[in-house]
Amino acid sequence: VQFLIVPVQAADPVPANGQTAVSLDPTVSWSAGRGAVSHDLYVSDDPIAVGDETIDPIAVGLTDTTYDLAGLDVNTVYYWKVNEVGDTEAWSGNVWSFTTQDYLVLDDFESYNDIPVGEEGSNIIYVTWADGFDNPTVNGSTVGHFEAFQPTMETEIVRGGSQSMPIYYDNSVASVSEAKRTYAEAQDWTQAGATSIVLHYRFGADSVGQELYVKINDVKVAAVAVAVTEDWNPITIDLIGAGIDPTQVSSMTIGIDGAGATGIVYVDDKMLMN
């Protein structure tokens, strides 16, 4: 006859020990040790501090075997353990680890819709990203598809999810085409330990122009040559060396310049990364 003896230490960690691509607000859980009546949880990016308990636990006296973490940094290894506390003694747990995902999505363009302005739930892309539709001699951009009875968002050429943002541009009259998002409140793009922002783009067939560029707070921080490919391409912006205050971002602009430039560029998956 075999008997299963429950260990006195906490076991069965979730996320699993060594797991990668963990969310920035995970729920950790474990199996209680034999004789445990409560649990003390340690979490840090310093494995020695967790193992030696030279930091304060983030929670003590837990009666549940789950705990919600929040505000973790991107692309960071975290170490954690659970000490089991019994009626008369305690048992120090093993140190486990997990690595958080390497990005924080700022805009995946999935939330935009075609519900008319003024109706509940409306989130039309060209309301958020201002274009030159009403002033094409100054700004040659049009955000979103504009054929009657067709979706405003692009639903076939996407990097991830089910939508991307199409920007039509025509510099035959205007000198530049720009789509600009202005934030109601300044954004801190260094959150979660991020040091760069990545924006993905792809040009439509027959698109021509000189360069695609990105501005933050009206300061040009990146530019790439216009090139038609069947692949999505990243623009990576170093927030630390961009010449702007990444903790006070009030606007972002995507533009295409070059005399006579015409075409369409699709934009998807704007992410903060480390």
Secondary structure, 3 states (H helix, E strand, C coil): CCCCCCCCCCEEEECCCCEEEECCCCEEEEECCCCCCEEEEEEECCHHHHHHCCCCCCEEEECCCEEECCCCCCCCEEEEEEEEECCCCEECCCCEEEEECCEEEEECCCCCCCCCCCCCCCCCHHHHEECCCCCCCCCCEEECCCCCCCCCCECCCCCCCCCEEEEEEECCCCCEEEEEEEEEEEECCCHHHCCEEEEEEEECCCCECCEEEEEECCEEEEEEECCCCCCCEEEEEECCCCCCCCCCEEEEEEEEECCCCEEEEEEEEEEEEC
